[in-house]
């Protein structure tokens, strides 16, 4: 006779997946190749390229935060600490692959050729978005959490219909993973076997809310439950992120269906320039993650591979020059006058809005005549 | 061209739009094999290439969000929301994403998406199946909102909405799906033109969607009593064809707005304000509104008392005439 106990056993409720899989890592926090790194090999040339991208991204953050403190920007959301997750993933995609970011993907955006001026435009209050996604293949930022994952899914519906070999990638965070839209996107993409790469930067904190309050099951385990291929990777190891993304993208391109990469990383700064993370997290925690800093790790690795001071000095000089352009770019950013915005709401004229524009111009004109 | 039921006219319009432009895709819950719960998409999946009529997961936010992704790729998605009361899970994707994408992108991105919504009550349905929620979307900049009332308009307006480069919320009066009318080969009006269905010297009724028929019946009844009551079918809620509304209001001097939605902060409120502002000296009476009461749509057993009917419209006409 079958007992309930026997049925329960047959379901293997204690399978290791439930607690999550170990993180894939090629280079450890000290810059030393892990067992997997030694076995699979790491390209020093690629490591230098990705390191260079990360150095510039970090410099952008540093300068932009300073510009915010000086009143030049109204707000800035740093990618500081998450450079490896972003650079490693975007550099593993083809430049023709469409990307739907959240709002903290400056490091990824720089890799797609988006200029510092265009990146800062939004945070200076000059526009809601700074660039043409059709050119950069990098959609404008989405500030309502997780909404972009559905846009990526729809974009991928088109790719699947056209039978292209592209990958549609979307970034989101651990906080956004609680949103219905993200879970609807997981489900739709999996049900349709769509070419979507969901890339979660789990930076441990959704403003002040820790991931432990957001979810009981690790995200990559949850994603597997939806039917997505799921990868768990050290998001502060740029080479591991690059390798995992390359593998996931290849499998998607080959018709393997959607995948999720959960990259464990850490937001070194506050949620934004207005946030004070000291109110909700400890110095010890920060120090612990600082030890796992993605840039520090790569510098140690490159030095261990014989890359010398010349390289690092040239990189620093390049970053200094970049910083000058960032500051100049920030000052050059200007918004559009209100009268122009009336024209950007609809493609075809909306009579009520046209009347309002005329009334606005008449009002402005009447003020001018009184002076 | 032919006599058709309103639902069948939308089907014919969708079919024509899909034939004319292979970027038009239809998506929604049960729109494929079943042909939609109201059969508006009947036969389309069978007759068009795979992928152009998509049975989606039951997730409204995902339907609209996914349509946005498709539109960013150059498609012209037509989404069906199965019932009016089920559109709210998609509210964020509609008001924050769909409506604002063009403005947010500085005019760089356009989203030519149509969201079809069977609207209103009068079919004895359970809760959440009889709502009139057009004011939410009309209040949202970036959307166009239209409402058809006849088979002819249904046939042409769905095609015009699909051809629009701006997102359009397309309301279909579900209790009129099975009513027949003549469908012409060529549209007489643009998508955003109001239609003067009958001119009036004494009073003008302004309505849209399911209550246009009610307004016409009330006008006919008033005529028997010797009053010349006109009827204007808005057809478009955003934008409003204020040129036509002002002209008709100025002609009769008395206006009653009739719609199924509750009158509080409604399209009727907007029309009353606009006409009061522009036709102040021509008006003989304040603009009156006839609509639903400000309560959740009631159980079907009392919906006949709840919905604006001919008697309530006639009472409002009487009130207007006594000023």
Interface residues (C-beta under 8 A of the other chain):
Chain A: X100 X127 X128 X129 X132 X133 X134 X139 X140 X142 X144 X147 X149 X150 X151 X152 X153 X154 X155 X156 X157 X158 X159 X160 X161 X168 X180 X181 X184 X185 X187 X188 X191 X336 X341 X343 X344 X345 X346 X347 X348 X350 X351 X352 X353
Chain B: X51 X54 X56 X57 X59 X61 X62 X64 X65 X66 X67 X68 X69 X70 X71 X72 X73 X74 X75 X77 X89 X92 X93 X96 X97 X100 X102 X103 X104 X105 X106 X107 X108 X109 X110 X141 X142 X144 X164 X165 X166 X192 X238 X239 X240 X241 X242 X243
